[in-house]
Amino acid sequence: MADAVIVVALLLVAGSATAAVAVRDPVRQALVLAVLGVALAVLFTVLQAPDVALSQLAVGSVLTPLLLLLTVRKVKRRGQRKGREQ
């Protein structure tokens, strides 16, 4: 039974990682990256590494996608300002 849960978690990680690579829009990539972080946290929990899972939830699922979204927003704003100046 435990092996089946590990296989499902690995498939979830593989699917979400593939989706993160396949998506081209930066905003969607950040959201898929958050899903990947949650999938990895589930995998670490299944593999009995709760401390790593909590770190993954904090950094990989929340902080990194948030920073990416804020960066994309800032770059888009800067591009709009330069377009108005010309």
C-alpha positions in Angstrom: 0.0 0.0 0.0 2.8 2.4 0.9 4.5 1.7 -2.4 1.4 2.7 -4.3 1.2 6.0 -2.5 4.9 6.7 -3.3 4.3 5.9 -7.0 1.2 8.2 -7.1 3.2 11.0 -5.4 6.1 10.5 -7.9 3.7 10.7 -10.8 2.2 13.8 -9.4 5.6 15.4 -9.1 6.6 14.3 -12.7 3.4 15.6 -14.1 3.6 19.0 -12.4 7.3 19.4 -13.3 6.5 18.6 -16.9 3.7 21.2 -16.9 6.1 23.8 -15.3 8.5 23.3 -18.2 5.8 23.2 -20.9 3.9 26.4 -19.9 5.3 29.5 -21.5 3.4 32.3 -19.7 5.5 33.5 -16.7 2.5 34.0 -14.5 1.2 30.5 -15.2 4.7 29.1 -14.7 4.7 30.6 -11.2 1.4 29.1 -10.4 2.4 25.7 -11.7 5.6 26.0 -9.8 3.5 26.4 -6.6 1.6 23.2 -7.5 5.0 21.5 -8.0 6.1 22.7 -4.6 3.0 21.2 -3.0 3.5 17.9 -4.9 7.1 17.7 -3.6 5.9 18.4 -0.1 3.4 15.6 -0.4 6.2 13.3 -1.7 8.5 14.3 1.2 5.7 13.6 3.7 5.1 10.2 2.2 8.8 9.5 2.4 8.7 10.4 6.1 10.7 13.6 5.9 8.3 16.1 7.5 10.9 18.7 8.2 11.9 18.8 4.5 8.2 18.9 3.6 7.6 21.9 5.8 10.5 23.7 4.3 9.4 22.9 0.8 5.9 24.2 1.6 7.3 27.5 2.9 9.9 28.1 0.2 8.9 26.1 -2.8 5.2 26.5 -2.7 4.8 30.1 -1.3 7.9 32.2 -1.3 9.4 31.4 -4.7 6.2 31.7 -6.7 5.3 34.9 -4.9 8.7 36.5 -5.7 8.4 35.4 -9.3 4.9 36.9 -9.6 6.1 40.2 -8.1 9.1 40.3 -10.4 6.9 39.7 -13.5 4.6 42.4 -12.3 7.5 44.9 -11.9 8.9 44.0 -15.3 5.6 44.5 -17.0 5.1 47.9 -15.3 8.6 49.0 -16.3 7.9 48.0 -19.9 4.7 50.0 -20.0 6.4 53.1 -18.6 9.1 52.9 -21.3 6.5 52.5 -23.9 4.8 55.7 -22.8 8.0 57.7 -22.7 8.8 57.0 -26.4 
